[in-house]
């Protein structure tokens, strides 16, 4: 174990010297995360927990702020020390509705004084509103919080599925990439809405 730690340290230190060399990048896919629910009964939040070698690699949480329909999607990603966020794709899919996708907008916190700034795309694909973060910039090594206000929710849509794909990198020689995939399912409270 000690030899591994020393070797990892030495390889990390050598990264800048060998930048530009073509080295195959190892990739590990993680597709079976644990799904957990917030302990607070007032929260609708659920989150995915990804493990690697019995250690927590990352947690991806979504709180749809149901009242009773989604008003905001609060997304957050925390990840292990020594890793960096490379990209994020989230698909917000409204099922059993009129077939139209949700309409979302983007609200911070993608701002700051340092560069490069994060690069984000927001579009609709079939029944899904899709968010793609292509570059996290100065936020790559931090816990990231993103807020997506809901502009319009499809009529009669009840079940909600949020599919997340996160690309996480462990810098080294070579860099090690983790592809994290999972989904969260939410059931909207139709009785509350109908009674209003």
Secondary structure, DSSP 8 states (H G I E B T S, - for coil): -HHHHHHHHHHHHTTTTTTT-----EEEEE---EEEE-S-TT---EEEEEEETTEEEEEEEEE--BSSSB-EEEEEEEE-TT-EEEEEEEEEEE-SSSS---EE--BS----SSSS--EEEEEEETTEEEEEEEE-GGGTTS-EEEEEEEEE--TT--EEEEEEEEEEEE-SSS-EEEEEEEEEEEE--HHHHHT-
